[in-house]
Amino acid sequence: MAITVTLVSGPRRSGKSTVIRQMIEQCYVGAPHYVRLTRADGDKQKPVCVTVPAEDCGVVSACWVQYDAGKIFELLPEKLAAIHRRDRSSDIIIEADADPSLRYAYPYNARLFVMAAPSSVSELFRTDARAAEALRAALDDTTTFAAEMFGLCGESAVPEDDSHEDRPKLTASQMRRFLRSPLGRDLASRSQLHPAYHGLIESDVILMNTAIGGATPAVDEAKHRIEAITDCLRSGSARRGCVFCCDPQDPRDPLRNRFFDALRRVCTSRQ
């Protein structure tokens, strides 16, 4: 039997842990396993005890994993394989902050991106001038390109032979042709977003948590712009990111049930 792994990621203090508690109650028939990922060089500290979960917490097991960004591609599969050996048919929830190195560290079955409701679209999106600078930097530099596209950073983004090739600047017509290509559209779309929000592009479900930040006028505009990006990049794909703006704790919120219905469809192996 296969495991089903759901990555719940997003910026700090966006309500991810609260959303996960609601997910466990609303989406899972059997209790899932829970894994919290934190960078070894970060400032988030491990709780006193998470190895043995409380009897009423709704999870089979809980573990806190500190990782080095350069080794996460080996570490995470090993940790998940260890859970699979103990539980051959298991759902696993991974909670992590918005670290680009995690985006391609594992072939997740489902991704949920959680963010606080923004007070301004500038919290998510770069200005046109900054987006153009980011796009140009990505085209001019291999390391920047790897960071923008694949979340690679540091040593993992540097070619092993340490070679450098001077390349001519793209002409206006070459740039237009590039931006019409799938790769060009993807890179241009990512360049619009601040790096902390790049993970929403690959996500199956995106939550603007109105319990944090409230239903501000910026929420509708940000939702519209996110949907425009995901629709453009996933045209023709069955897996498009669904964007919800709601309070996942409030049963009176009219979008809450639709949010959990969407999650239930993508993140559980047993209905």
VEXDREN-2710 file (C-alpha; in Angstrom, 1 decimal):
% VEXDREN-2710
k/r/px/py/pz
1/MET/0.0/0.0/0.0
2/ALA/1.2/3.5/-0.8
3/ILE/1.4/6.4/1.5
4/THR/-0.4/9.7/0.8
5/VAL/1.7/12.8/1.7
6/THR/0.3/16.3/2.0
7/LEU/2.6/19.3/2.3
8/VAL/1.1/22.2/4.2
9/SER/3.3/25.2/3.8
10/GLY/3.3/28.9/3.9
11/PRO/4.8/31.9/5.7
12/ARG/5.2/32.0/9.4
13/ARG/2.3/33.0/11.6
14/SER/-0.3/32.2/8.9
15/GLY/-2.3/29.7/11.0
16/LYS/-0.9/26.4/9.4
17/SER/-1.0/24.5/12.7
18/THR/-4.6/25.5/13.3
19/VAL/-5.6/24.6/9.8
20/ILE/-4.0/21.1/10.2
21/ARG/-6.0/20.5/13.4
22/GLN/-9.1/21.3/11.5
23/MET/-8.0/19.0/8.6
24/ILE/-7.5/16.1/10.9
25/GLU/-11.1/16.5/12.2
26/GLN/-12.7/17.3/8.9
27/CYS/-10.8/15.3/6.2
28/TYR/-9.4/12.1/7.6
29/VAL/-11.2/8.8/8.3
30/GLY/-8.2/7.3/10.1
31/ALA/-5.7/9.2/12.1
32/PRO/-2.7/10.5/10.0
33/HIS/0.9/10.9/10.9
34/TYR/2.3/14.4/11.4
35/VAL/5.8/15.7/10.5
36/ARG/7.0/19.2/11.4
37/LEU/9.9/20.4/9.2
38/THR/12.2/23.2/10.4
39/ARG/15.5/24.4/9.1
40/ALA/18.5/23.7/11.4
41/ASP/19.7/27.2/10.9
42/GLY/16.3/28.8/11.7
43/ASP/15.0/30.3/15.0
44/LYS/12.0/28.0/15.4
45/GLN/12.6/25.8/18.4
46/LYS/11.4/22.2/18.9
47/PRO/8.8/21.7/21.6
48/VAL/9.7/19.8/24.7
49/CYS/8.0/16.6/23.5
50/VAL/6.4/15.7/20.2
51/THR/7.5/12.1/19.9
52/VAL/4.5/10.7/21.8
53/PRO/1.4/12.6/20.9
54/ALA/-1.5/13.1/23.3
55/GLU/-4.2/10.5/23.1
56/ASP/-6.8/12.9/21.9
57/CYS/-4.7/14.8/19.3
58/GLY/-5.9/12.8/16.4
59/VAL/-2.6/11.6/14.9
60/VAL/-0.9/8.3/15.0
61/SER/2.6/9.8/15.4
62/ALA/4.2/13.2/15.5
63/CYS/7.8/14.0/14.9
64/TRP/9.9/17.2/14.6
65/VAL/12.6/17.1/11.9
66/GLN/15.3/19.7/11.6
67/TYR/17.0/19.7/8.2
68/ASP/19.8/21.3/6.2
69/ALA/18.5/22.8/2.9
70/GLY/21.3/21.0/1.0
71/LYS/20.4/17.6/2.4
72/ILE/16.6/17.7/2.4
73/PHE/16.3/15.8/-0.8
74/GLU/17.8/12.7/0.9
75/LEU/16.5/13.3/4.5
76/LEU/12.8/13.7/3.7
77/PRO/12.3/10.5/1.7
78/GLU/14.2/8.6/4.3
79/LYS/11.9/9.9/7.1
80/LEU/8.8/9.2/5.1
81/ALA/10.0/5.7/4.2
82/ALA/10.5/4.9/7.9
83/ILE/6.9/5.9/8.6
84/HIS/5.8/3.7/5.6
85/ARG/7.6/0.7/7.0
86/ARG/5.7/1.0/10.3
87/ASP/2.3/1.8/8.6
88/ARG/1.9/0.4/5.1
89/SER/-1.3/2.4/4.4
90/SER/-0.8/5.8/5.9
91/ASP/-1.7/9.4/5.4
92/ILE/1.1/11.8/6.3
93/ILE/0.7/15.6/6.9
94/ILE/3.9/17.6/6.6
95/GLU/3.9/21.1/8.1
96/ALA/6.6/23.5/6.9
97/ASP/7.3/27.2/6.5
98/ALA/7.8/28.8/3.1
99/ASP/11.2/27.4/2.4
100/PRO/11.9/27.1/-1.4
101/SER/14.2/24.1/-0.9
102/LEU/11.1/22.0/0.1
103/ARG/9.1/22.5/-3.0
104/TYR/10.7/19.7/-5.0
105/ALA/12.2/17.7/-2.1
106/TYR/9.5/15.0/-2.5
107/PRO/6.8/14.1/-5.0
108/TYR/4.0/15.2/-2.7
109/ASN/0.5/13.8/-3.4
110/ALA/-1.1/17.1/-2.4
111/ARG/-0.1/20.6/-1.5
112/LEU/-1.9/23.1/0.6
113/PHE/-0.5/26.7/0.8
114/VAL/-1.7/28.8/3.8
115/MET/-1.2/32.5/4.1
116/ALA/-2.6/35.2/6.2
117/ALA/-5.2/37.4/4.5
118/PRO/-3.1/40.3/3.1
119/SER/-3.7/43.9/4.0
120/SER/-2.2/44.9/0.6
121/VAL/-1.4/43.0/-2.6
122/SER/2.1/44.3/-2.3
123/GLU/2.6/41.8/0.5
124/LEU/2.4/39.0/-2.1
125/PHE/3.3/40.7/-5.4
126/ARG/6.4/42.6/-6.5
127/THR/5.9/45.9/-8.3
128/ASP/6.1/45.7/-12.1
129/ALA/9.6/47.2/-11.9
130/ARG/10.8/44.7/-9.3
131/ALA/9.2/41.8/-11.2
132/ALA/11.1/42.9/-14.3
133/GLU/14.4/43.1/-12.4
134/ALA/13.8/39.6/-10.9
135/LEU/13.0/38.2/-14.4
136/ARG/16.1/39.8/-15.9
137/ALA/18.3/38.5/-13.0
138/ALA/17.0/35.0/-13.4
139/LEU/17.8/35.1/-17.1
140/ASP/21.3/36.5/-16.6
141/ASP/22.4/34.3/-13.7
142/THR/22.1/30.5/-13.4
143/THR/22.0/30.6/-9.6
144/THR/19.1/33.1/-9.6
145/PHE/17.3/31.1/-12.2
146/ALA/17.6/27.9/-10.1
147/ALA/16.3/29.8/-7.1
148/GLU/13.3/31.3/-8.8
149/MET/12.3/28.2/-10.7
150/PHE/13.1/25.3/-8.5
151/GLY/13.8/26.7/-5.1
152/LEU/17.4/25.7/-5.2
153/CYS/19.8/27.9/-3.3
154/GLY/23.3/28.1/-2.0
155/GLU/25.7/25.3/-3.1
156/SER/23.0/23.2/-4.7
157/ALA/22.4/25.9/-7.3
158/VAL/26.1/26.4/-8.3
159/PRO/27.4/24.3/-11.2
160/GLU/30.0/21.8/-10.0
161/ASP/32.6/22.9/-12.5
162/ASP/32.3/26.5/-11.3
163/SER/32.2/27.5/-15.0
164/HIS/30.8/30.8/-16.2
165/GLU/29.7/31.7/-19.6
166/ASP/29.1/35.3/-20.8
167/ARG/25.9/35.3/-22.8
168/PRO/24.6/38.1/-25.0
169/LYS/21.5/39.9/-23.8
170/LEU/18.2/38.8/-25.4
171/THR/16.9/41.2/-28.0
172/ALA/13.3/42.5/-27.6
173/SER/12.0/40.0/-30.2
174/GLN/13.8/37.1/-28.5
175/MET/12.4/38.2/-25.1
176/ARG/8.9/38.2/-26.5
177/ARG/9.3/34.8/-28.0
178/PHE/10.7/33.5/-24.7
179/LEU/7.8/34.9/-22.7
180/ARG/5.3/33.2/-25.0
181/SER/6.9/29.8/-24.2
182/PRO/5.8/27.6/-21.3
183/LEU/9.1/28.2/-19.5
184/GLY/8.9/31.9/-20.1
185/ARG/5.3/32.1/-18.8
186/ASP/6.3/30.1/-15.7
187/LEU/9.4/32.3/-14.9
188/ALA/7.5/35.5/-15.6
189/SER/4.7/34.4/-13.3
190/ARG/7.0/33.5/-10.4
191/SER/8.8/36.8/-10.9
192/GLN/5.6/38.6/-10.0
193/LEU/5.5/37.0/-6.6
194/HIS/7.7/37.6/-3.6
195/PRO/9.8/34.4/-2.9
196/ALA/7.8/33.5/0.2
197/TYR/4.8/32.9/-2.0
198/HIS/6.3/31.0/-4.9
199/GLY/5.0/27.7/-3.3
200/LEU/1.4/28.6/-4.1
201/ILE/2.0/28.1/-7.8
202/GLU/2.4/24.3/-7.4
203/SER/-0.3/24.0/-4.7
204/ASP/-3.6/22.1/-5.2
205/VAL/-5.4/24.3/-2.6
206/ILE/-4.6/27.8/-1.5
207/LEU/-6.0/29.4/1.6
208/MET/-6.1/33.0/2.5
209/ASN/-6.8/32.7/6.2
210/THR/-9.2/35.5/7.1
211/ALA/-8.9/34.4/10.8
212/ILE/-5.5/36.2/10.5
213/GLY/-5.7/39.5/8.8
214/GLY/-9.4/39.7/8.3
215/ALA/-11.5/40.0/5.1
216/THR/-9.7/43.1/3.9
217/PRO/-10.4/44.8/0.5
218/ALA/-7.0/43.5/-0.7
219/VAL/-8.2/39.9/-0.4
220/ASP/-10.4/39.9/-3.5
221/GLU/-7.7/41.5/-5.6
222/ALA/-5.0/39.1/-4.4
223/LYS/-7.3/36.2/-5.0
224/HIS/-8.1/37.4/-8.6
225/ARG/-4.4/37.8/-9.4
226/ILE/-3.4/34.4/-7.9
227/GLU/-6.2/32.7/-10.0
228/ALA/-5.0/34.5/-13.1
229/ILE/-1.5/33.1/-12.6
230/THR/-2.5/29.5/-11.8
231/ASP/-5.0/29.4/-14.6
232/CYS/-2.4/30.6/-17.1
233/LEU/0.2/28.1/-15.9
234/ARG/-2.1/25.1/-15.5
235/SER/-4.3/25.6/-18.6
236/GLY/-5.5/22.2/-19.7
237/SER/-4.3/20.5/-16.4
238/ALA/-6.7/18.7/-14.1
239/ARG/-4.8/19.9/-11.1
240/ARG/-5.5/23.7/-10.8
241/GLY/-5.0/25.5/-7.6
242/CYS/-8.3/26.4/-5.9
243/VAL/-8.1/29.6/-3.9
244/PHE/-10.3/30.0/-0.8
245/CYS/-10.6/33.1/1.4
246/CYS/-12.2/31.9/4.6
247/ASP/-11.9/31.3/8.4
248/PRO/-11.3/27.5/8.7
249/GLN/-12.3/27.6/12.3
250/ASP/-15.7/29.3/11.9
251/PRO/-18.6/27.0/11.0
252/ARG/-20.6/30.0/10.0
253/ASP/-18.2/30.9/7.2
254/PRO/-20.0/30.0/4.0
255/LEU/-16.7/29.0/2.2
256/ARG/-15.4/26.8/5.0
257/ASN/-17.2/23.6/4.0
258/ARG/-16.1/24.1/0.3
259/PHE/-12.5/24.5/1.5
260/PHE/-12.5/21.3/3.4
261/ASP/-14.3/19.4/0.6
262/ALA/-11.6/20.5/-1.8
263/LEU/-8.9/19.3/0.7
264/ARG/-10.7/16.0/1.2
265/ARG/-10.6/15.3/-2.5
266/VAL/-6.8/15.7/-2.8
267/CYS/-5.2/14.7/0.4
268/THR/-6.7/11.5/1.7
269/SER/-6.0/8.0/0.6
270/ARG/-9.1/6.5/2.3
271/GLN/-12.5/8.2/2.1
END
